[in-house]
Amino acid sequence: MSKTFLWFIAAIILSLCSAQPSGAQVNNPNAQRTPQTKVREEPCWQKAGITKEAKEQRDAIALDTRSQVQSVCADSSLTPQQKKQKIQQIHQESKQKVGGLISDQQQEELQACQKERAANHPSSPGTQHGGGGPCGETPSPSAHASGAPQSPGDHSR
């Protein structure tokens, strides 16, 4: 009986050793997906010929602009019309600062690249923008019905 018992133990050990590599493959999904890994595209700012420094300065300007707009929105002493005017002024100043860093051609190439990528990668339903103003307000129906001129640049970001 000892020979049978030894053969039985040897068979179990052999089966455990041979099963271990396949178990390692199952537990490591990256080993199977490596050939399918997608090559990362060149960032749009690089594609447009914008330097890393200019991109970082542009990002800082955008962050500062966002902060200034939030401050205007939080200022309860301003009327909606005053808020709108201040925000337009902030955006104009921001545009001028960015214009000093990035040429019009580079800006156009950057926007074209971003639009192309956005079209190729539609956002999920939860990430769509609502279309309200910068302070979160929605345009009143009376403003549209009053016949007041609506320029497409009024709600630019």
C-alpha positions as CSV (number, residue, x, y, z in Angstrom):
1,M,0.0,0.0,0.0
2,S,2.9,2.4,0.5
3,K,3.8,2.2,-3.2
4,T,0.2,3.1,-4.2
5,F,0.2,5.9,-1.7
6,L,3.5,7.3,-3.0
7,W,2.2,7.2,-6.6
8,F,-1.0,9.0,-5.5
9,I,1.1,11.7,-3.8
10,A,3.4,12.0,-6.8
11,A,0.3,12.4,-9.1
12,I,-1.2,15.1,-6.9
13,I,2.2,17.0,-6.8
14,L,2.6,16.7,-10.6
15,S,-1.0,17.9,-11.2
16,L,-0.5,20.9,-8.9
17,C,2.8,21.8,-10.6
18,S,1.4,21.7,-14.0
19,A,-1.8,23.6,-13.0
20,Q,0.2,26.5,-11.5
21,P,1.4,28.2,-14.7
22,S,-2.1,28.2,-16.2
23,G,-3.4,29.6,-13.0
24,A,-0.8,32.4,-13.1
25,Q,-1.9,33.3,-16.6
26,V,-5.5,33.5,-15.4
27,N,-4.6,35.7,-12.5
28,N,-2.5,38.1,-14.6
29,P,-4.9,39.6,-17.2
30,N,-2.2,42.1,-18.3
31,A,-0.1,39.3,-19.8
32,Q,-2.9,38.4,-22.2
33,R,-3.8,42.0,-23.1
34,T,-0.4,43.3,-23.8
35,P,-0.5,42.8,-27.6
36,Q,-3.9,44.6,-27.8
37,T,-2.7,47.7,-25.9
38,K,-3.6,50.8,-27.8
39,V,-0.8,53.2,-28.8
40,R,-1.3,56.6,-27.1
41,E,-1.9,59.5,-29.5
42,E,0.3,62.6,-29.5
43,P,-1.4,65.3,-27.4
44,C,-3.2,67.9,-29.4
45,W,-1.0,70.7,-28.0
46,Q,2.1,69.0,-29.3
47,K,0.4,68.2,-32.6
48,A,-0.3,72.0,-33.0
49,G,3.3,72.9,-32.3
50,I,2.7,74.4,-28.9
51,T,5.6,74.1,-26.4
52,K,5.1,72.5,-23.0
53,E,5.8,75.8,-21.3
54,A,3.2,77.6,-23.3
55,K,0.7,74.9,-22.6
56,E,1.3,75.1,-18.9
57,Q,1.0,78.9,-19.0
58,R,-2.3,78.5,-21.0
59,D,-3.6,76.0,-18.4
60,A,-2.7,78.5,-15.6
61,I,-4.5,81.3,-17.4
62,A,-7.6,79.1,-17.8
63,L,-7.5,78.1,-14.1
64,D,-7.2,81.8,-13.1
65,T,-10.0,82.7,-15.5
66,R,-12.3,80.1,-14.0
67,S,-11.5,81.3,-10.5
68,Q,-12.2,84.9,-11.4
69,V,-15.5,83.9,-13.1
70,Q,-16.5,82.0,-10.0
71,S,-15.8,85.0,-7.8
72,V,-18.0,87.2,-10.1
73,C,-20.8,84.6,-9.9
74,A,-20.6,84.5,-6.1
75,D,-20.7,88.3,-5.8
76,S,-24.3,89.0,-4.7
77,S,-23.9,92.8,-5.0
78,L,-23.8,92.5,-8.9
79,T,-26.8,92.4,-11.1
80,P,-27.0,89.6,-13.7
81,Q,-26.1,92.2,-16.4
82,Q,-23.1,93.4,-14.4
83,K,-22.0,89.8,-13.9
84,K,-22.3,89.1,-17.6
85,Q,-20.2,92.2,-18.5
86,K,-17.5,91.4,-16.0
87,I,-17.3,87.8,-17.2
88,Q,-17.0,88.9,-20.8
89,Q,-14.2,91.3,-19.8
90,I,-12.4,88.4,-17.9
91,H,-12.7,86.2,-21.0
92,Q,-11.4,88.9,-23.3
93,E,-8.4,89.5,-21.1
94,S,-7.8,85.7,-20.9
95,K,-8.0,85.5,-24.7
96,Q,-5.4,88.3,-25.1
97,K,-3.0,86.6,-22.6
98,V,-3.3,83.3,-24.5
99,G,-2.9,85.1,-27.8
100,G,0.5,86.3,-26.6
101,L,1.6,82.7,-25.9
102,I,0.0,80.8,-28.8
103,S,-0.4,82.0,-32.4
104,D,-3.9,82.1,-34.1
105,Q,-2.8,79.2,-36.3
106,Q,-1.7,77.1,-33.4
107,Q,-5.0,77.9,-31.6
108,E,-7.0,76.8,-34.7
109,E,-5.0,73.6,-35.0
110,L,-5.4,72.8,-31.3
111,Q,-9.2,73.4,-31.5
112,A,-9.5,71.3,-34.7
113,C,-7.6,68.4,-33.1
114,Q,-9.7,68.6,-29.9
115,K,-13.0,68.7,-31.9
116,E,-11.8,65.7,-34.0
117,R,-11.0,63.7,-31.0
118,A,-14.2,64.6,-29.2
119,A,-16.1,63.4,-32.3
120,N,-14.2,60.1,-32.2
121,H,-14.8,59.6,-28.5
122,P,-18.3,60.8,-27.6
123,S,-18.8,61.6,-23.9
124,S,-21.0,59.5,-21.7
125,P,-24.5,61.0,-21.0
126,G,-23.4,62.2,-17.5
127,T,-20.6,64.4,-18.8
128,Q,-22.6,66.6,-21.2
129,H,-22.8,70.3,-20.5
130,G,-26.2,71.8,-19.7
131,G,-25.9,74.9,-21.8
132,G,-26.5,77.3,-18.9
133,G,-24.6,80.4,-18.3
134,P,-21.2,80.6,-16.5
135,C,-22.9,81.2,-13.2
136,G,-25.2,78.1,-13.7
137,E,-28.3,80.1,-14.6
138,T,-30.5,79.1,-17.5
139,P,-31.6,81.7,-20.0
140,S,-35.2,82.9,-19.3
141,P,-37.7,82.2,-22.0
142,S,-38.7,85.9,-22.0
143,A,-35.2,86.9,-23.1
144,H,-35.6,84.8,-26.2
145,A,-39.2,85.9,-26.9
146,S,-38.5,89.6,-26.4
147,G,-36.7,89.8,-29.7
148,A,-33.4,90.9,-28.0
149,P,-30.5,90.1,-30.3
150,Q,-28.7,86.9,-29.4
151,S,-25.2,86.7,-30.6
152,P,-23.5,83.2,-30.6
153,G,-20.5,84.6,-28.9
154,D,-22.4,85.6,-25.7
155,H,-22.1,82.2,-24.2
156,S,-18.5,81.3,-25.2
157,R,-16.3,79.5,-22.8
